[in-house]
Amino acid sequence: MKNLTTLTALVAFLTVAFSAGTMAQCGYIGGPMQLSPAATIAPETLKKFNTETKALQEQLIDKQALLKKEWLKDDPDPDAIAKLQKDIIDIQTGMLKVAKKLGMKNCAGTCGMFMENGCVGGGGCGGMRGCGK
């Protein structure tokens, strides 16, 4: 029971930390006038990015859900967690390659990428601030 409580507290802490970081870096905190990194990208480029990475975006969301589900198990499998984390990094790398191909500069943050519904992927946008062409 103590392990479950500790794991639950850790997951809750990490969720709040990642959410706050993402919201702060992606323009959700500070009012509606604060620009998100996506606001500095030409709309045509962002649309093309979203179109070219749609399948990767769906895979990313699926892998993140599986990772969360694994962490919430009574006895999480460290090997499964490591594999899912690697899969997520591989997907994000694929998205970064598309961003680079489209000329989106300074997009090397940990945010995941700019998706249709904003900046997702967890961990904040870090180096993605000012991402644009």
TAJO-V850817 format. One record per pair of residues at least 24 apart in sequence whose C-alpha atoms are under 7 Angstrom apart, sorted by sequence separation. I is the first residue (numbers start at 1). J is the second residue. D is the distance in Angstrom with one decimal. If there is no record, write none. Layout:
I_J_D + I_J_D
//
This chain:
107_131_5.5 + 63_88_6.4 + 106_131_5.1 + 105_131_5.6 + 104_131_6.5 + 105_132_5.5 + 60_88_6.1 + 104_132_5.1 + 105_133_5.9 + 104_133_5.2 + 103_133_6.1 + 60_91_6.3 + 56_91_6.2 + 53_95_6.3 + 49_98_6.9 + 49_99_6.7 + 45_102_6.9 + 50_115_6.1 + 50_116_6.5 + 4_74_6.5 + 38_114_6.5 + 40_130_6.4 + 41_131_6.8 + 37_128_6.6 + 40_131_6.4 + 41_132_4.3 + 37_129_5.0 + 40_132_5.2 + 41_133_6.0 + 26_119_6.2 + 37_130_5.4 + 38_131_7.0 + 37_131_5.6 + 25_124_5.8 + 26_125_6.4 + 22_122_6.1 + 25_125_5.5 + 22_123_6.0 + 25_126_6.8 + 21_123_6.2 + 22_124_3.7 + 19_122_6.6 + 21_124_4.5 + 22_125_6.0 + 18_122_5.4 + 18_123_4.7 + 18_124_6.4
//
